[in-house]
Amino acid sequence: MQDLIILGIDPGTIVMGFGLIKIIKNNIELIYLDQLLLKKYSNHHLKLKIIFEKTINIIDIYHPNELAIESNFMGKNVQSMIKIIQAQGVAIAAGLYKNIIINEYSPRKIKMAITGNGNASKEQISKMLKTLLNINSNFLKKKKIDSTDGLATAVCHYLNRKNITNNKKYKNWNSFVKQNINRIILK
């Protein structure tokens, strides 16, 4: 089986998070975690250009097989929401330009996949990612918490990938556990 590389993106026009994971025999390995700080640019169209170029650059360096991106959510500020949707569209366009499979996940779905709680905080997600990927605490402290959202999106895609391809149905928690015993972490 060929190794799988997944690029996860948390779109934004102030901070955009990127995370790359490599799957080797069902083990998840962190290979890249970064953020794009866009706050310093006042021109929105320039931000979109920078997002496109950064996404293409990451794809050219790491050659991901698939791209997972956080989908938009309904916010109170319509102008901000439109800008985030544009950032998301530019990142998707970069992936499509490089012929990469694209998958979108809602913020709630990502939180649920990582923590089991659709209302989890960024701190809870970061803590769980640290555990799932065996990441050094000092490494995560050096990164802004927003950068881990891209990583969470990539991990969410990996955890949901089997469900995308085989559409398993679960009657209850016990049937989920029985069919996903390899995802249980014992302490």
One Martini backbone bead per residue (centre of mass of N, CA, C, O) as a GRO file, in nm:
protein
  187
    1MET     BB    1   0.096   0.037   0.023
    2GLN     BB    2   0.063   0.360  -0.018
    3ASP     BB    3   0.144   0.643   0.088
    4LEU     BB    4  -0.021   0.911   0.268
    5ILE     BB    5  -0.092   1.256   0.190
    6ILE     BB    6  -0.224   1.524   0.398
    7LEU     BB    7  -0.382   1.834   0.346
    8GLY     BB    8  -0.453   2.086   0.582
    9ILE     BB    9  -0.710   2.353   0.595
   10ASP     BB   10  -0.745   2.680   0.749
   11PRO     BB   11  -0.927   2.931   0.659
   12GLY     BB   12  -0.801   3.275   0.611
   13THR     BB   13  -0.729   3.644   0.637
   14ILE     BB   14  -0.526   3.637   0.892
   15VAL     BB   15  -0.524   3.316   0.949
   16MET     BB   16  -0.355   3.029   0.806
   17GLY     BB   17  -0.380   2.682   0.824
   18PHE     BB   18  -0.123   2.417   0.815
   19GLY     BB   19  -0.135   2.051   0.756
   20LEU     BB   20   0.077   1.756   0.754
   21ILE     BB   21   0.026   1.412   0.674
   22LYS     BB   22   0.139   1.075   0.726
   23ILE     BB   23   0.056   0.748   0.605
   24ILE     BB   24   0.175   0.450   0.781
   25LYS     BB   25   0.021   0.185   0.843
   26ASN     BB   26  -0.200   0.359   1.021
   27ASN     BB   27   0.005   0.589   1.076
   28ILE     BB   28   0.050   0.906   1.217
   29GLU     BB   29   0.245   1.178   1.065
   30LEU     BB   30   0.412   1.459   1.115
   31ILE     BB   31   0.542   1.704   0.856
   32TYR     BB   32   0.353   1.976   0.888
   33LEU     BB   33   0.348   2.314   1.043
   34ASP     BB   34   0.154   2.611   0.964
   35GLN     BB   35   0.136   2.968   0.897
   36LEU     BB   36  -0.050   3.243   0.761
   37LEU     BB   37   0.020   3.583   0.779
   38LEU     BB   38  -0.228   3.848   0.681
   39LYS     BB   39  -0.266   4.113   0.851
   40LYS     BB   40  -0.041   4.304   0.702
   41TYR     BB   41  -0.253   4.299   0.473
   42SER     BB   42  -0.486   4.518   0.310
   43ASN     BB   43  -0.510   4.356   0.048
   44HIS     BB   44  -0.723   4.114  -0.044
   45HIS     BB   45  -0.608   4.019  -0.320
   46LEU     BB   46  -0.324   3.965  -0.213
   47LYS     BB   47  -0.404   3.745  -0.014
   48LEU     BB   48  -0.507   3.545  -0.229
   49LYS     BB   49  -0.237   3.516  -0.375
   50ILE     BB   50  -0.077   3.410  -0.130
   51ILE     BB   51  -0.248   3.160  -0.082
   52PHE     BB   52  -0.200   3.027  -0.353
   53GLU     BB   53   0.112   3.017  -0.339
   54LYS     BB   54   0.139   2.856  -0.074
   55THR     BB   55  -0.020   2.608  -0.161
   56ILE     BB   56   0.152   2.534  -0.404
   57ASN     BB   57   0.421   2.509  -0.251
   58ILE     BB   58   0.338   2.276  -0.067
   59ILE     BB   59   0.267   2.080  -0.294
   60ASP     BB   60   0.550   2.081  -0.435
   61ILE     BB   61   0.709   1.971  -0.182
   62TYR     BB   62   0.496   1.723  -0.059
   63HIS     BB   63   0.282   1.573  -0.236
   64PRO     BB   64  -0.017   1.547  -0.198
   65ASN     BB   65  -0.309   1.347  -0.242
   66GLU     BB   66  -0.478   1.523  -0.030
   67LEU     BB   67  -0.745   1.762   0.054
   68ALA     BB   68  -0.835   1.936   0.353
   69ILE     BB   69  -1.119   2.151   0.435
   70GLU     BB   70  -1.262   2.400   0.587
   71SER     BB   71  -1.570   2.501   0.612
   72ASN     BB   72  -1.805   2.707   0.619
   73PHE     BB   73  -1.972   2.943   0.829
   74MET     BB   74  -2.206   3.104   1.011
   75GLY     BB   75  -2.192   3.443   1.048
   76LYS     BB   76  -2.239   3.774   1.141
   77ASN     BB   77  -2.016   3.868   0.937
   78VAL     BB   78  -2.047   3.888   0.604
   79GLN     BB   79  -1.775   4.002   0.503
   80SER     BB   80  -1.595   3.793   0.644
   81MET     BB   81  -1.723   3.543   0.519
   82ILE     BB   82  -1.656   3.608   0.225
   83LYS     BB   83  -1.346   3.611   0.260
   84ILE     BB   84  -1.318   3.319   0.357
   85ILE     BB   85  -1.446   3.188   0.109
   86GLN     BB   86  -1.230   3.293  -0.085
   87ALA     BB   87  -0.991   3.151   0.051
   88GLN     BB   88  -1.102   2.871   0.012
   89GLY     BB   89  -1.124   2.883  -0.301
   90VAL     BB   90  -0.822   2.925  -0.356
   91ALA     BB   91  -0.722   2.662  -0.224
   92ILE     BB   92  -0.890   2.476  -0.402
   93ALA     BB   93  -0.775   2.572  -0.672
   94ALA     BB   94  -0.487   2.478  -0.616
   95GLY     BB   95  -0.558   2.178  -0.589
   96LEU     BB   96  -0.690   2.147  -0.869
   97TYR     BB   97  -0.442   2.240  -1.035
   98LYS     BB   98  -0.287   1.971  -0.893
   99ASN     BB   99  -0.483   1.721  -0.884
  100ILE     BB  100  -0.649   1.717  -0.608
  101ILE     BB  101  -0.820   1.586  -0.366
  102ILE     BB  102  -1.128   1.711  -0.227
  103ASN     BB  103  -1.224   1.799   0.118
  104GLU     BB  104  -1.499   1.880   0.335
  105TYR     BB  105  -1.529   2.034   0.670
  106SER     BB  106  -1.676   2.098   0.942
  107PRO     BB  107  -1.605   2.217   1.243
  108ARG     BB  108  -1.771   2.003   1.397
  109LYS     BB  109  -1.651   1.749   1.260
  110ILE     BB  110  -1.362   1.796   1.349
  111LYS     BB  111  -1.408   1.799   1.654
  112MET     BB  112  -1.538   1.518   1.664
  113ALA     BB  113  -1.297   1.353   1.547
  114ILE     BB  114  -1.083   1.442   1.767
  115THR     BB  115  -1.274   1.454   2.058
  116GLY     BB  116  -1.606   1.390   2.047
  117ASN     BB  117  -1.661   1.716   2.033
  118GLY     BB  118  -1.838   1.969   1.862
  119ASN     BB  119  -1.748   2.197   2.112
  120ALA     BB  120  -1.459   2.224   2.107
  121SER     BB  121  -1.169   2.357   2.177
  122LYS     BB  122  -0.864   2.448   2.069
  123GLU     BB  123  -0.717   2.326   2.313
  124GLN     BB  124  -0.840   2.040   2.294
  125ILE     BB  125  -0.739   1.980   2.011
  126SER     BB  126  -0.438   2.018   2.063
  127LYS     BB  127  -0.414   1.798   2.282
  128MET     BB  128  -0.511   1.559   2.104
  129LEU     BB  129  -0.296   1.584   1.884
  130LYS     BB  130  -0.058   1.533   2.067
  131THR     BB  131  -0.148   1.243   2.130
  132LEU     BB  132  -0.199   1.116   1.845
  133LEU     BB  133   0.108   1.231   1.733
  134ASN     BB  134   0.331   1.266   1.938
  135ILE     BB  135   0.376   1.567   2.037
  136ASN     BB  136   0.562   1.812   2.136
  137SER     BB  137   0.484   2.065   2.344
  138ASN     BB  138   0.695   2.278   2.250
  139PHE     BB  139   0.612   2.281   1.955
  140LEU     BB  140   0.317   2.384   1.996
  141LYS     BB  141   0.391   2.649   2.150
  142LYS     BB  142   0.530   2.784   1.891
  143LYS     BB  143   0.251   2.764   1.789
  144LYS     BB  144  -0.030   2.862   1.685
  145ILE     BB  145  -0.344   2.751   1.744
  146ASP     BB  146  -0.447   2.791   1.445
  147SER     BB  147  -0.248   2.588   1.303
  148THR     BB  148  -0.397   2.323   1.414
  149ASP     BB  149  -0.652   2.328   1.230
  150GLY     BB  150  -0.520   2.205   0.979
  151LEU     BB  151  -0.439   1.942   1.115
  152ALA     BB  152  -0.724   1.857   1.204
  153THR     BB  153  -0.832   1.830   0.915
  154ALA     BB  154  -0.645   1.601   0.826
  155VAL     BB  155  -0.723   1.399   1.049
  156CYS     BB  156  -1.022   1.392   0.988
  157HIS     BB  157  -0.993   1.273   0.709
  158TYR     BB  158  -0.861   1.012   0.788
  159LEU     BB  159  -1.089   0.917   0.989
  160ASN     BB  160  -1.314   0.950   0.740
  161ARG     BB  161  -1.218   0.791   0.486
  162LYS     BB  162  -1.356   0.516   0.528
  163ASN     BB  163  -1.646   0.638   0.525
  164ILE     BB  164  -1.632   0.742   0.233
  165THR     BB  165  -1.577   0.449   0.097
  166ASN     BB  166  -1.801   0.260   0.290
  167ASN     BB  167  -2.044   0.368   0.452
  168LYS     BB  168  -2.086   0.330   0.746
  169LYS     BB  169  -2.309   0.204   0.993
  170TYR     BB  170  -2.440   0.312   1.310
  171LYS     BB  171  -2.640   0.232   1.585
  172ASN     BB  172  -2.403   0.263   1.803
  173TRP     BB  173  -2.136   0.276   2.006
  174ASN     BB  174  -2.070  -0.030   1.998
  175SER     BB  175  -2.054  -0.054   1.685
  176PHE     BB  176  -1.827   0.145   1.649
  177VAL     BB  177  -1.612   0.004   1.822
  178LYS     BB  178  -1.609  -0.271   1.670
  179GLN     BB  179  -1.537  -0.118   1.380
  180ASN     BB  180  -1.291   0.071   1.555
  181ILE     BB  181  -1.055  -0.059   1.732
  182ASN     BB  182  -0.797   0.100   1.604
  183ARG     BB  183  -0.902   0.391   1.749
  184ILE     BB  184  -0.829   0.296   2.027
  185ILE     BB  185  -0.717   0.446   2.333
  186LEU     BB  186  -0.510   0.321   2.574
  187LYS     BB  187  -0.417   0.389   2.938
   0.00000   0.00000   0.00000
